Amino acid sequence: MVRIDKKLKNLIQKNILAFATSYSKKPNVVAIACVKVTGPDTLVITDNYMNKTKKNLLKNKNVAIVVWNKKGTIGYQLKGKANYITKGKWLKFVKNMKENKEMPAKAAIIVKVKEVYKLA
């Protein structure tokens, strides 16, 4: 099992991530700011305004995420499987995140990280 250590957790939760999804040979990348690490291999991302990303996730659970520090000297790529959740405890979790104050928080995306690669 891949483990997200404390340094990577801080990097993820304090920086903007690139979140890539795809379906039918049409990749899509969005910037993500509302994300939390909730377990050793789990991320929770908020869907506030996703359109193509949501459509892709409903057809293909494979995702890639890139995060780097503000100087661009430390970075990681994470790959995993995502589930798009529209009710229950995870939706409540994202609705209660301070980052989502006054945002729609339409869904929670639960990413189980399977691979981590150091980029820089």
C-alpha positions, 0 to 999 in steps of 0.5 A, a space after each residue: 500500500 502507498 502511504 502519504 507521509 507528513 511532508 507530502 500531506 502538507 504539500 497537498 493541503 497547502 498548494 494547488 493541485 493539477 487533477 487529470 481525468 480522461 474518457 474516450 481519448 479526451 483528457 481534462 485537467 483542472 486546478 484543485 484547491 479544496 483537498 484534504 488527506 484523510 488517510 494514509 492513501 486517501 484524498 478527498 477533493 471537492 467538486 464545486 464547479 466541475 463539469 467535464 471532470 465529473 463526466 470523466 469520473 463517472 466513466 473512468 475512475 483512473 486519475 492523476 494528480 500533480 502537486 508542487 511547492 511554490 518554488 517548483 523545487 519539490 513535486 509529486 505525481 499521484 495516480 489512483 482510482 476515484 469515486 464520485 460521491 453525492 451523498 452521505 458522510 463524505 458530502 457532509 465532510 466537504 460541505 463542512 470544510 472551511 475552504 468550501 465556505 460559500 461554495 456549492 460543494 456539490 460532491 466529494 471525490 474520494 481518491 485512493 492513491 495507488 502510485 506516488 512518483 517524485 518529480 523534483 
